[in-house]
Amino acid sequence: MSGSCVRKDFSEAVSWSLKGARQGDPKSEYNLSILYTFGHAEAGLEQSFEKALEWMRKAAVQGYIPAQRSLGDTYRNGFLAREDLDEAMYWYLKAAEQGDAESQNSYGEVYSTTHLPGTALTDESFEWAEEEAKWFRKAAAQGNAKAQDNLGKMYYFGDRFAHDCGMALRLFQASAAQGNSDAEYHLEMMYDEGDCVRRNPGEAEKWYRKSASHGNAQAKSALAGR
């Protein structure tokens, strides 16, 4: 595709997004926020994080799930705006309550970050763990690989949560079947240590190598040190 065609396509995308956004269409508002995030000078649109955040918020307020999820990511990672985990949780929850699996998992992860680390073993901390697990379950039930691994960890390690080897194994296997490197690494741990399963060095090695090939830093480091 020639440069002139690319410029024309960008110009049309900007034009349609601006038109729809000004009419209050949430999808157009969100598309416009993405265009502002990266900027397209060739289409006459300068990069502007401020405008990207403004249009993303407009779409999110109307209940547009991708915008709500992206706002959650924005405040979680400190991109476009200052990091604010409470604000991240607010927007993740908005999308999670509409059934968005990715947001359900992200809400559970941020909830864990803000509530559980370093807390004493109190009745309240067990309630927090159950709240975290609730959202992982919802996402895992929809096949979200990260949530399956996160919930598997809760069952496997049993920190403020019921230890259940069988459930942990099934969740890790479901996640690993989708190529999740963390779940593959956890399966390696199980088979290497003989924890919850019969020890099987060959099976452990298989999952080690799968995890490393999919980018797991711990598995890559361990293999490099052999």
C-alpha positions as protocol buffer text, in pm:
chain_id: "A"
residue {
  index: 1
  type: MET
  ca { x: 0 y: 0 z: 0 }
}
residue {
  index: 2
  type: SER
  ca { x: 141 y: 340 z: -99 }
}
residue {
  index: 3
  type: GLY
  ca { x: 208 y: 621 z: 148 }
}
residue {
  index: 4
  type: SER
  ca { x: -71 y: 832 z: -2 }
}
residue {
  index: 5
  type: CYS
  ca { x: -323 y: 551 z: 54 }
}
residue {
  index: 6
  type: VAL
  ca { x: -212 y: 511 z: 417 }
}
residue {
  index: 7
  type: ARG
  ca { x: -248 y: 886 z: 475 }
}
residue {
  index: 8
  type: LYS
  ca { x: -593 y: 877 z: 318 }
}
residue {
  index: 9
  type: ASP
  ca { x: -699 y: 585 z: 538 }
}
residue {
  index: 10
  type: PHE
  ca { x: -575 y: 761 z: 853 }
}
residue {
  index: 11
  type: SER
  ca { x: -744 y: 1085 z: 751 }
}
residue {
  index: 12
  type: GLU
  ca { x: -1073 y: 904 z: 697 }
}
residue {
  index: 13
  type: ALA
  ca { x: -1041 y: 721 z: 1029 }
}
residue {
  index: 14
  type: VAL
  ca { x: -979 y: 1050 z: 1209 }
}
residue {
  index: 15
  type: SER
  ca { x: -1265 y: 1220 z: 1025 }
}
residue {
  index: 16
  type: TRP
  ca { x: -1519 y: 946 z: 1105 }
}
residue {
  index: 17
  type: SER
  ca { x: -1403 y: 915 z: 1466 }
}
residue {
  index: 18
  type: LEU
  ca { x: -1431 y: 1291 z: 1519 }
}
residue {
  index: 19
  type: LYS
  ca { x: -1775 y: 1299 z: 1361 }
}
residue {
  index: 20
  type: GLY
  ca { x: -1907 y: 1008 z: 1565 }
}
residue {
  index: 21
  type: ALA
  ca { x: -1746 y: 1130 z: 1888 }
}
residue {
  index: 22
  type: ARG
  ca { x: -1902 y: 1474 z: 1855 }
}
residue {
  index: 23
  type: GLN
  ca { x: -2239 y: 1300 z: 1819 }
}
residue {
  index: 24
  type: GLY
  ca { x: -2176 y: 1111 z: 2144 }
}
residue {
  index: 25
  type: ASP
  ca { x: -2110 y: 766 z: 1997 }
}
residue {
  index: 26
  type: PRO
  ca { x: -1901 y: 582 z: 2261 }
}
residue {
  index: 27
  type: LYS
  ca { x: -1718 y: 357 z: 2013 }
}
residue {
  index: 28
  type: SER
  ca { x: -1611 y: 664 z: 1814 }
}
residue {
  index: 29
  type: GLU
  ca { x: -1510 y: 840 z: 2133 }
}
residue {
  index: 30
  type: TYR
  ca { x: -1292 y: 546 z: 2228 }
}
residue {
  index: 31
  type: ASN
  ca { x: -1141 y: 519 z: 1880 }
}
residue {
  index: 32
  type: LEU
  ca { x: -1060 y: 888 z: 1894 }
}
residue {
  index: 33
  type: SER
  ca { x: -888 y: 842 z: 2230 }
}
residue {
  index: 34
  type: ILE
  ca { x: -665 y: 575 z: 2074 }
}
residue {
  index: 35
  type: LEU
  ca { x: -583 y: 804 z: 1783 }
}
residue {
  index: 36
  type: TYR
  ca { x: -486 y: 1083 z: 2024 }
}
residue {
  index: 37
  type: THR
  ca { x: -279 y: 841 z: 2232 }
}
residue {
  index: 38
  type: PHE
  ca { x: -40 y: 775 z: 1945 }
}
residue {
  index: 39
  type: GLY
  ca { x: -103 y: 1079 z: 1727 }
}
residue {
  index: 40
  type: HIS
  ca { x: -120 y: 1081 z: 1349 }
}
residue {
  index: 41
  type: ALA
  ca { x: 45 y: 1397 z: 1224 }
}
residue {
  index: 42
  type: GLU
  ca { x: 0 y: 1284 z: 865 }
}
residue {
  index: 43
  type: ALA
  ca { x: -375 y: 1296 z: 925 }
}
residue {
  index: 44
  type: GLY
  ca { x: -356 y: 1629 z: 1106 }
}
residue {
  index: 45
  type: LEU
  ca { x: -396 y: 1481 z: 1456 }
}
residue {
  index: 46
  type: GLU
  ca { x: -122 y: 1566 z: 1703 }
}
residue {
  index: 47
  type: GLN
  ca { x: -50 y: 1332 z: 1993 }
}
residue {
  index: 48
  type: SER
  ca { x: -226 y: 1444 z: 2311 }
}
residue {
  index: 49
  type: PHE
  ca { x: -249 y: 1231 z: 2625 }
}
residue {
  index: 50
  type: GLU
  ca { x: -484 y: 1486 z: 2777 }
}
residue {
  index: 51
  type: LYS
  ca { x: -733 y: 1457 z: 2490 }
}
residue {
  index: 52
  type: ALA
  ca { x: -688 y: 1079 z: 2477 }
}
residue {
  index: 53
  type: LEU
  ca { x: -785 y: 1054 z: 2843 }
}
residue {
  index: 54
  type: GLU
  ca { x: -1075 y: 1295 z: 2795 }
}
residue {
  index: 55
  type: TRP
  ca { x: -1233 y: 1098 z: 2512 }
}
residue {
  index: 56
  type: MET
  ca { x: -1164 y: 764 z: 2677 }
}
residue {
  index: 57
  type: ARG
  ca { x: -1345 y: 881 z: 2988 }
}
residue {
  index: 58
  type: LYS
  ca { x: -1642 y: 1005 z: 2782 }
}
residue {
  index: 59
  type: ALA
  ca { x: -1679 y: 659 z: 2629 }
}
residue {
  index: 60
  type: ALA
  ca { x: -1632 y: 485 z: 2965 }
}
residue {
  index: 61
  type: VAL
  ca { x: -1898 y: 697 z: 3133 }
}
residue {
  index: 62
  type: GLN
  ca { x: -2143 y: 570 z: 2871 }
}
residue {
  index: 63
  type: GLY
  ca { x: -2064 y: 212 z: 2969 }
}
residue {
  index: 64
  type: TYR
  ca { x: -1842 y: 121 z: 2676 }
}
residue {
  index: 65
  type: ILE
  ca { x: -1647 y: -180 z: 2804 }
}
residue {
  index: 66
  type: PRO
  ca { x: -1321 y: -138 z: 2606 }
}
residue {
  index: 67
  type: ALA
  ca { x: -1294 y: 221 z: 2732 }
}
residue {
  index: 68
  type: GLN
  ca { x: -1364 y: 119 z: 3091 }
}
residue {
  index: 69
  type: ARG
  ca { x: -1103 y: -157 z: 3071 }
}
residue {
  index: 70
  type: SER
  ca { x: -850 y: 80 z: 2913 }
}
residue {
  index: 71
  type: LEU
  ca { x: -909 y: 341 z: 3182 }
}
residue {
  index: 72
  type: GLY
  ca { x: -842 y: 71 z: 3439 }
}
residue {
  index: 73
  type: ASP
  ca { x: -516 y: -11 z: 3261 }
}
residue {
  index: 74
  type: THR
  ca { x: -431 y: 357 z: 3237 }
}
residue {
  index: 75
  type: TYR
  ca { x: -459 y: 420 z: 3609 }
}
residue {
  index: 76
  type: ARG
  ca { x: -303 y: 87 z: 3701 }
}
residue {
  index: 77
  type: ASN
  ca { x: 7 y: 140 z: 3490 }
}
residue {
  index: 78
  type: GLY
  ca { x: 37 y: 517 z: 3515 }
}
residue {
  index: 79
  type: PHE
  ca { x: 5 y: 566 z: 3139 }
}
residue {
  index: 80
  type: LEU
  ca { x: -176 y: 880 z: 3020 }
}
residue {
  index: 81
  type: ALA
  ca { x: -243 y: 966 z: 3384 }
}
residue {
  index: 82
  type: ARG
  ca { x: -82 y: 936 z: 3727 }
}
residue {
  index: 83
  type: GLU
  ca { x: -102 y: 587 z: 3878 }
}
residue {
  index: 84
  type: ASP
  ca { x: -414 y: 555 z: 4093 }
}
residue {
  index: 85
  type: LEU
  ca { x: -508 y: 201 z: 4195 }
}
residue {
  index: 86
  type: ASP
  ca { x: -840 y: 307 z: 4348 }
}
residue {
  index: 87
  type: GLU
  ca { x: -938 y: 468 z: 4019 }
}
residue {
  index: 88
  type: ALA
  ca { x: -815 y: 162 z: 3831 }
}
residue {
  index: 89
  type: MET
  ca { x: -1033 y: -63 z: 4046 }
}
residue {
  index: 90
  type: TYR
  ca { x: -1332 y: 165 z: 3992 }
}
residue {
  index: 91
  type: TRP
  ca { x: -1315 y: 130 z: 3613 }
}
residue {
  index: 92
  type: TYR
  ca { x: -1223 y: -237 z: 3611 }
}
residue {
  index: 93
  type: LEU
  ca { x: -1523 y: -306 z: 3830 }
}
residue {
  index: 94
  type: LYS
  ca { x: -1752 y: -115 z: 3594 }
}
residue {
  index: 95
  type: ALA
  ca { x: -1644 y: -340 z: 3306 }
}
residue {
  index: 96
  type: ALA
  ca { x: -1628 y: -652 z: 3523 }
}
residue {
  index: 97
  type: GLU
  ca { x: -1989 y: -608 z: 3631 }
}
residue {
  index: 98
  type: GLN
  ca { x: -2084 y: -612 z: 3263 }
}
residue {
  index: 99
  type: GLY
  ca { x: -1917 y: -952 z: 3228 }
}
residue {
  index: 100
  type: ASP
  ca { x: -1583 y: -855 z: 3075 }
}
residue {
  index: 101
  type: ALA
  ca { x: -1348 y: -1141 z: 3167 }
}
residue {
  index: 102
  type: GLU
  ca { x: -1026 y: -945 z: 3124 }
}
residue {
  index: 103
  type: SER
  ca { x: -1151 y: -673 z: 3359 }
}
residue {
  index: 104
  type: GLN
  ca { x: -1274 y: -930 z: 3609 }
}
residue {
  index: 105
  type: ASN
  ca { x: -924 y: -1076 z: 3625 }
}
residue {
  index: 106
  type: SER
  ca { x: -759 y: -734 z: 3641 }
}
residue {
  index: 107
  type: TYR
  ca { x: -993 y: -623 z: 3919 }
}
residue {
  index: 108
  type: GLY
  ca { x: -901 y: -934 z: 4118 }
}
residue {
  index: 109
  type: GLU
  ca { x: -529 y: -867 z: 4066 }
}
residue {
  index: 110
  type: VAL
  ca { x: -547 y: -504 z: 4174 }
}
residue {
  index: 111
  type: TYR
  ca { x: -775 y: -592 z: 4463 }
}
residue {
  index: 112
  type: SER
  ca { x: -511 y: -837 z: 4582 }
}
residue {
  index: 113
  type: THR
  ca { x: -238 y: -572 z: 4549 }
}
residue {
  index: 114
  type: THR
  ca { x: -428 y: -316 z: 4752 }
}
residue {
  index: 115
  type: HIS
  ca { x: -577 y: -541 z: 5020 }
}
residue {
  index: 116
  type: LEU
  ca { x: -376 y: -853 z: 5092 }
}
residue {
  index: 117
  type: PRO
  ca { x: 5 y: -815 z: 5093 }
}
residue {
  index: 118
  type: GLY
  ca { x: 142 y: -786 z: 5444 }
}
residue {
  index: 119
  type: THR
  ca { x: -195 y: -812 z: 5615 }
}
residue {
  index: 120
  type: ALA
  ca { x: -237 y: -1018 z: 5929 }
}
residue {
  index: 121
  type: LEU
  ca { x: -438 y: -1341 z: 5925 }
}
residue {
  index: 122
  type: THR
  ca { x: -765 y: -1186 z: 6036 }
}
residue {
  index: 123
  type: ASP
  ca { x: -1124 y: -1270 z: 5952 }
}
residue {
  index: 124
  type: GLU
  ca { x: -1127 y: -958 z: 5736 }
}
residue {
  index: 125
  type: SER
  ca { x: -825 y: -1073 z: 5536 }
}
residue {
  index: 126
  type: PHE
  ca { x: -999 y: -1404 z: 5460 }
}
residue {
  index: 127
  type: GLU
  ca { x: -1301 y: -1207 z: 5337 }
}
residue {
  index: 128
  type: TRP
  ca { x: -1072 y: -1003 z: 5113 }
}
residue {
  index: 129
  type: ALA
  ca { x: -921 y: -1320 z: 4969 }
}
residue {
  index: 130
  type: GLU
  ca { x: -1269 y: -1454 z: 4893 }
}
residue {
  index: 131
  type: GLU
  ca { x: -1360 y: -1128 z: 4718 }
}
residue {
  index: 132
  type: GLU
  ca { x: -1045 y: -1158 z: 4506 }
}
residue {
  index: 133
  type: ALA
  ca { x: -1126 y: -1521 z: 4424 }
}
residue {
  index: 134
  type: LYS
  ca { x: -1484 y: -1434 z: 4330 }
}
residue {
  index: 135
  type: TRP
  ca { x: -1368 y: -1225 z: 4035 }
}
residue {
  index: 136
  type: PHE
  ca { x: -1102 y: -1475 z: 3930 }
}
residue {
  index: 137
  type: ARG
  ca { x: -1374 y: -1742 z: 3924 }
}
residue {
  index: 138
  type: LYS
  ca { x: -1597 y: -1531 z: 3702 }
}
residue {
  index: 139
  type: ALA
  ca { x: -1316 y: -1470 z: 3454 }
}
residue {
  index: 140
  type: ALA
  ca { x: -1185 y: -1828 z: 3473 }
}
residue {
  index: 141
  type: ALA
  ca { x: -1533 y: -1961 z: 3396 }
}
residue {
  index: 142
  type: GLN
  ca { x: -1515 y: -1764 z: 3069 }
}
residue {
  index: 143
  type: GLY
  ca { x: -1182 y: -1925 z: 2983 }
}
residue {
  index: 144
  type: ASN
  ca { x: -953 y: -1638 z: 3078 }
}
residue {
  index: 145
  type: ALA
  ca { x: -608 y: -1800 z: 3108 }
}
residue {
  index: 146
  type: LYS
  ca { x: -465 y: -1543 z: 3349 }
}
residue {
  index: 147
  type: ALA
  ca { x: -760 y: -1582 z: 3584 }
}
residue {
  index: 148
  type: GLN
  ca { x: -735 y: -1960 z: 3570 }
}
residue {
  index: 149
  type: ASP
  ca { x: -371 y: -1935 z: 3676 }
}
residue {
  index: 150
  type: ASN
  ca { x: -444 y: -1674 z: 3944 }
}
residue {
  index: 151
  type: LEU
  ca { x: -723 y: -1883 z: 4094 }
}
residue {
  index: 152
  type: GLY
  ca { x: -506 y: -2193 z: 4067 }
}
residue {
  index: 153
  type: LYS
  ca { x: -238 y: -2019 z: 4273 }
}
residue {
  index: 154
  type: MET
  ca { x: -490 y: -1941 z: 4544 }
}
residue {
  index: 155
  type: TYR
  ca { x: -592 y: -2306 z: 4567 }
}
residue {
  index: 156
  type: TYR
  ca { x: -231 y: -2429 z: 4541 }
}
residue {
  index: 157
  type: PHE
  ca { x: -66 y: -2205 z: 4797 }
}
residue {
  index: 158
  type: GLY
  ca { x: -369 y: -2179 z: 5025 }
}
residue {
  index: 159
  type: ASP
  ca { x: -281 y: -1833 z: 5159 }
}
residue {
  index: 160
  type: ARG
  ca { x: -599 y: -1719 z: 5338 }
}
residue {
  index: 161
  type: PHE
  ca { x: -778 y: -1967 z: 5115 }
}
residue {
  index: 162
  type: ALA
  ca { x: -874 y: -2335 z: 5114 }
}
residue {
  index: 163
  type: HIS
  ca { x: -588 y: -2550 z: 4985 }
}
residue {
  index: 164
  type: ASP
  ca { x: -721 y: -2775 z: 4707 }
}
residue {
  index: 165
  type: CYS
  ca { x: -465 y: -2967 z: 4503 }
}
residue {
  index: 166
  type: GLY
  ca { x: -714 y: -3108 z: 4256 }
}
residue {
  index: 167
  type: MET
  ca { x: -868 y: -2772 z: 4177 }
}
residue {
  index: 168
  type: ALA
  ca { x: -526 y: -2609 z: 4146 }
}
residue {
  index: 169
  type: LEU
  ca { x: -410 y: -2877 z: 3904 }
}
residue {
  index: 170
  type: ARG
  ca { x: -719 y: -2849 z: 3684 }
}
residue {
  index: 171
  type: LEU
  ca { x: -691 y: -2471 z: 3669 }
}
residue {
  index: 172
  type: PHE
  ca { x: -320 y: -2475 z: 3588 }
}
residue {
  index: 173
  type: GLN
  ca { x: -382 y: -2734 z: 3316 }
}
residue {
  index: 174
  type: ALA
  ca { x: -665 y: -2528 z: 3164 }
}
residue {
  index: 175
  type: SER
  ca { x: -450 y: -2216 z: 3164 }
}
residue {
  index: 176
  type: ALA
  ca { x: -140 y: -2396 z: 3034 }
}
residue {
  index: 177
  type: ALA
  ca { x: -346 y: -2542 z: 2749 }
}
residue {
  index: 178
  type: GLN
  ca { x: -383 y: -2182 z: 2629 }
}
residue {
  index: 179
  type: GLY
  ca { x: -8 y: -2127 z: 2646 }
}
residue {
  index: 180
  type: ASN
  ca { x: 3 y: -1929 z: 2970 }
}
residue {
  index: 181
  type: SER
  ca { x: 367 y: -1940 z: 3076 }
}
residue {
  index: 182
  type: ASP
  ca { x: 296 y: -1883 z: 3446 }
}
residue {
  index: 183
  type: ALA
  ca { x: 60 y: -2180 z: 3460 }
}
residue {
  index: 184
  type: GLU
  ca { x: 317 y: -2391 z: 3276 }
}
residue {
  index: 185
  type: TYR
  ca { x: 574 y: -2291 z: 3536 }
}
residue {
  index: 186
  type: HIS
  ca { x: 338 y: -2385 z: 3819 }
}
residue {
  index: 187
  type: LEU
  ca { x: 281 y: -2726 z: 3664 }
}
residue {
  index: 188
  type: GLU
  ca { x: 659 y: -2768 z: 3648 }
}
residue {
  index: 189
  type: MET
  ca { x: 675 y: -2690 z: 4021 }
}
residue {
  index: 190
  type: MET
  ca { x: 411 y: -2950 z: 4098 }
}
residue {
  index: 191
  type: TYR
  ca { x: 578 y: -3229 z: 3902 }
}
residue {
  index: 192
  type: ASP
  ca { x: 930 y: -3137 z: 4011 }
}
residue {
  index: 193
  type: GLU
  ca { x: 844 y: -3132 z: 4380 }
}
residue {
  index: 194
  type: GLY
  ca { x: 582 y: -3407 z: 4374 }
}
residue {
  index: 195
  type: ASP
  ca { x: 340 y: -3168 z: 4535 }
}
residue {
  index: 196
  type: CYS
  ca { x: -27 y: -3255 z: 4469 }
}
residue {
  index: 197
  type: VAL
  ca { x: 87 y: -3498 z: 4197 }
}
residue {
  index: 198
  type: ARG
  ca { x: 327 y: -3792 z: 4177 }
}
residue {
  index: 199
  type: ARG
  ca { x: 679 y: -3663 z: 4119 }
}
residue {
  index: 200
  type: ASN
  ca { x: 770 y: -3686 z: 3752 }
}
residue {
  index: 201
  type: PRO
  ca { x: 1101 y: -3521 z: 3646 }
}
residue {
  index: 202
  type: GLY
  ca { x: 1029 y: -3580 z: 3278 }
}
residue {
  index: 203
  type: GLU
  ca { x: 691 y: -3408 z: 3299 }
}
residue {
  index: 204
  type: ALA
  ca { x: 849 y: -3127 z: 3501 }
}
residue {
  index: 205
  type: GLU
  ca { x: 1114 y: -3076 z: 3234 }
}
residue {
  index: 206
  type: LYS
  ca { x: 848 y: -3062 z: 2963 }
}
residue {
  index: 207
  type: TRP
  ca { x: 661 y: -2783 z: 3140 }
}
residue {
  index: 208
  type: TYR
  ca { x: 985 y: -2604 z: 3226 }
}
residue {
  index: 209
  type: ARG
  ca { x: 1076 y: -2582 z: 2861 }
}
residue {
  index: 210
  type: LYS
  ca { x: 726 y: -2483 z: 2751 }
}
residue {
  index: 211
  type: SER
  ca { x: 718 y: -2207 z: 3012 }
}
residue {
  index: 212
  type: ALA
  ca { x: 1061 y: -2077 z: 2908 }
}
residue {
  index: 213
  type: SER
  ca { x: 966 y: -2084 z: 2539 }
}
residue {
  index: 214
  type: HIS
  ca { x: 659 y: -1874 z: 2619 }
}
residue {
  index: 215
  type: GLY
  ca { x: 868 y: -1612 z: 2796 }
}
residue {
  index: 216
  type: ASN
  ca { x: 847 y: -1695 z: 3166 }
}
residue {
  index: 217
  type: ALA
  ca { x: 1144 y: -1516 z: 3324 }
}
residue {
  index: 218
  type: GLN
  ca { x: 1191 y: -1766 z: 3609 }
}
residue {
  index: 219
  type: ALA
  ca { x: 1191 y: -2065 z: 3377 }
}
residue {
  index: 220
  type: LYS
  ca { x: 1427 y: -1893 z: 3131 }
}
residue {
  index: 221
  type: SER
  ca { x: 1666 y: -1801 z: 3410 }
}
residue {
  index: 222
  type: ALA
  ca { x: 1664 y: -2152 z: 3554 }
}
residue {
  index: 223
  type: LEU
  ca { x: 1731 y: -2311 z: 3216 }
}
residue {
  index: 224
  type: ALA
  ca { x: 2011 y: -2065 z: 3144 }
}
residue {
  index: 225
  type: GLY
  ca { x: 2179 y: -2160 z: 3470 }
}
residue {
  index: 226
  type: ARG
  ca { x: 2192 y: -2530 z: 3390 }
}
